[in-house]
Amino acid sequence: MEVIKISSKGQITIPLAIRKKIGLAEGDLLVIQAIDREIRLSKVEPINLHPFTGDNPIFELAGTITDQPDVSINHDEHLYGGKK
């Protein structure tokens, strides 16, 4: 256990040993929670999915809706309320 001090702006420094143990680096995101009289910090693990590749779970939905009309034919009409 380590004791740290809160700055006048409410900032703290996470000790190097703890940053190394958890694998924290500059720019990492943390979630902060208040649980009773405790503060819990948790590292946010990024999801590295490119939005236009097959490893994105949204692509599992592609082609699953078959009873709807193909609106891509009238794309501009649906977006802008008239043909462009």
Secondary structure, 3 states (H helix, E strand, C coil): CCCCCCCCCCCCCCCHHHHHHHCCCCCCCEEEEEECCEEEEEECCCCCCCCCCCCCHHHHHCCCCCCCCCHHHHHHHHHHCCCC
